[in-house]
């Protein structure tokens, strides 16, 4: 669901980017008001988890790929406002340093994955889980359902954004200027990939992690629970296991290379030309907006394109992305609340 530059018009991109500005503003104020020192590493871990899990491409039967995103899981633990900031940071780093998602389209991708997904997932989770005990089975089932539904709602938003382009933006002869795929094609294609693959994976990951936390660190699930339970030191005591989990995800990141093909709607200009027989003029003009990614498509330039070179590049990219996210989150936390003033 990383929309590249050229698939949506500047008008669409600016509109959705502008819609995210107040979201980021409110989110910053909410996080500033509630941030605790021991939660900063957790927010960094959540953003890094979102970044890394999006590298795990999963094959879809139609020849495309899909991936989970982690936005709902982060919203369940830290709340939707913190999740919005965390996922936005991950998306920005993916676009700037790895060429995954467009620069023009950043606001649109953030709208889908850092607004629609975490907020819808959070409220679905709260609706289903209600005021049930933290260790109740209803909680992890609610998390799984929320992950599944929120992923598909984000995919639907992206499909609509793709599908309205050929209707609203055409050249004088009626040729689409940007995405050439109408709603009748975009919605079924995105629904197929996300109802069948990405949604179930997102739901499974969200539910399983919540189930794990119920057994091993209930304090993390009490941070944002409507039932206020005193959790003392239980919140921070198991961060080491979370860091180790991230390290394992980085090492195993090359598994994402095993899925052949690109995600639907993320094709290169050459692939679009081969599929539809022409390259929309607007797409041609915007597609190369940002060509300075240090590690394009999570590869290390000059390392070759064999599997082992690509796998090594994937690991380096995952580790580098994780380091960048940690730096941004910790620096952002300091700027938000001031040095030494993070709430205890």
Secondary structure, 3 states (H helix, E strand, C coil): CCCCCCCCCHHHHHHHHHHHHHHHHHHHHHHHHHCEHHHHHHHHHHHHHHHHHCCCCEECCCCCEECCCCHHHHHHHHCHHHHHHHHHHHHHHHHHHHCCCCCCCHHHHHHHHHHHHHHHHHHHHHHHHCCCCCCCHHHHHHHHHHHHHHHHHHHHHHHHHHHHHHHHCECCCCCECCCCCCHHHHHHHHHHHHHHHHHHHHHHHHHHHHHHHHHHCHHHHHCCCCCCCCCHHHCCCCHHHHHHHHHHHHHCHHHHHHCCCCECCCCCHHHHHHHHCCCCHHHHHHCCCCCCCCCHHHCCCCCCCCHHHHHHHHHHHHHHHHHHHHHHHHHHHHHHHCCCCCEC
